[in-house]
Amino acid sequence: MKILVINGANLNLLGKRNPEIYGSFTLLELESKIKNLADELNIEIEFEQTNSESTIIDLIHFANNNFDGIILNAGAYTHTSIAIRDAIEAIEKPVIEVHISNIFAREEFRHHSYLSAVSVGIISGFGVNSYLLALRALNDIINAHQ
């Protein structure tokens, strides 16, 4: 099983940007924790981070033919990008939307996600554990369909 983790806008600033909201861990530390769980579950995992909406779309398209599922934290594009929504809808692989913070406990504009309706699920508000929960969920979903 191969999973692609896509981190979007500003997630390269983890540990520096609003640590009271996002925590003090860095993107590399986050990836290390996910990799450890992936190894436990015998899952091959790859990570991409980009601040570019078009690159996120390209990665989603690429993943459709090269991965079994996607964990996606699109950052602020979650609340603005119909194009990313359409890319998710166009592929056959399961996508789980993740957020480090609880987007529903934050500013009103963060309460709406264009991605949720086309994702198999959303995990929000558990910090690093949002990704770990998503990885476990994708593992179960993909194994159930094999």
Stockholm file with secondary structure:
# STOCKHOLM 1.0

chainA/1-146         MKILVINGANLNLLGKRNPEIYGSFTLLELESKIKNLADELNIEIEFEQTNSESTIIDLIHFANNNFDGIILNAGAYTHTSIAIRDAIEAIEKPVIEVHISNIFAREEFRHHSYLSAVSVGIISGFGVNSYLLALRALNDIINAHQ
#=GR chainA/1-146 SS CEEEEEECTTGGGTTTSCHHHHCSCCHHHHHHHHHHHHHHTTCEEEEEECSCHHHHHHHHHHHHHHCSEEEEECGGGGGTCHHHHHHHHHCSSCEEEEESSCGGGSCGGGGCCSSGGGSSEEEESCTTHHHHHHHHHHHHHHHHTC
#=GC SS_cons         CEEEEEECTTGGGTTTSCHHHHCSCCHHHHHHHHHHHHHHTTCEEEEEECSCHHHHHHHHHHHHHHCSEEEEECGGGGGTCHHHHHHHHHCSSCEEEEESSCGGGSCGGGGCCSSGGGSSEEEESCTTHHHHHHHHHHHHHHHHTC
//
